[in-house]
Amino acid sequence: MPLIIENVKKGIPAPEGYMKAAVFKEIGKLELQNKSIPKAGPGEVVIRTTSTTICGTDIHILHGEHPVEENRTLGHEHVGVVHEIGTGVQGLSIGERVMCGSCTPCGSCYYCQKNLSSQCIGPENDFTTPGGWRLGNTIDGTHAEYFKMPFPKHNLTKVPDVLSDEEVLLLTDIGSTGIAAAENAEIQIGDMVVVFACGPVGLCAIAGARLKGASLIIGVDGNSERLRIAKEMGADITLNFNDVDVVKEILNLSDGRGVDVAIEALGKEETFQSCLKVIRRGGCISSVGIYSGHVQIPIEHFAGGMGDHRIITTLCPGGRERMNQLISLVSQKRIDLTPMITHRFHIDDVVEAYEIFEKAKDNIIKAVITF
């Protein structure tokens, strides 16, 4: 699916009052445009982006699998500095390094009060809204030199100067999401866990399973480089589905009983059904992939509904304190997600970055875009 760059020439800064931004034009078409720099109104903060990255969800948008408005600036993962502070915002200074999660809760709606920040419906309590993911979805996102951070009081998180952009950038979405997949599965010390698909979220789920105390973590993928990085993230065993019968191998490793937790991190019916085939009775499928098609549950692998199985789903938890928790893990060297950063681009080359990421060229896992 070709991507197109228009309106901006490489190496030429945007005119005064404007910024470079990667925007969705139509299905299959991304443009790098000059857009007006946003202004901070009352209670708002404008961030100058220093680093951002492409997510699989951005690709879903380009494929037409998730609708957004024409000319929407994409992106929802970032690190930046405070550029402008609106009236009524306290505790900030221009130039401070900050970040926020990809889901940006308002802090006051029904779901925020129910401790489901990822499902935030805003202070209007509009139950027809699509949830707490706003940046690059319902408002302009982070693939731009500047963006407006939603609900800064609840989301703006200061970044310690001792940590680099790259050390914390991946916490904003895939880190929070993958770790949450392990948390929501309620992994117990000594559990056996398998993660199907060692893409960015799956690799973070492996790191989360290690943090939760799993005794044996199995990573499954068809890409040998991703399986190599899975070992760095904490996998004890890796299985390449091109070389072995993965289901048979996992059942052998569990003495035929099945694993305690299977994490689905791709969003495909095939991997979901593989999870069903390898969990024990009373086990849990933690589904964190984004599905763009139907998912069926074969009755023979579901014990007819009598197997005491749990199936849970996860969307990235957001909020200031969630980010602070994850930053603390990095500061204390409990996790290191930087091995997943395989490529680096300037915003002028964002279309090339999208093409490489979309087609999984050159063993790309995550790409950092700078400005």
Secondary structure, DSSP 4 states (H G I P E B T S, - for coil): ------S--TT-PPPTTEEEEEEEEETTEEEEEEEEPP---TT-EEEEEEEEE--HHHHHHHTTSS---TTEE----EEEEEEEE-TT--S--TT-EEE--SB---SSSHHHHTT-GGG--TTTT-TTS--SB-BTTTB--SSBSEEEESSHHHH-EEPPTTS-HHHHHGGGTHHHHHHHHHHHTTPPTT-EEEEE--SHHHHHHHHHHHHHT-SEEEEEES-HHHHHHHHHHT-SEEEETTTS-HHHHHHHHTTTS-EEEEEE-S--HHHHHHHHHHEEEEEEEEE-SPPSS-----GGGTGGGTS--EEEE-----SHHHHHHHHHHHHTTS---GGGEEEEEEGGGHHHHHHHHHTTGGG--EEEEE-
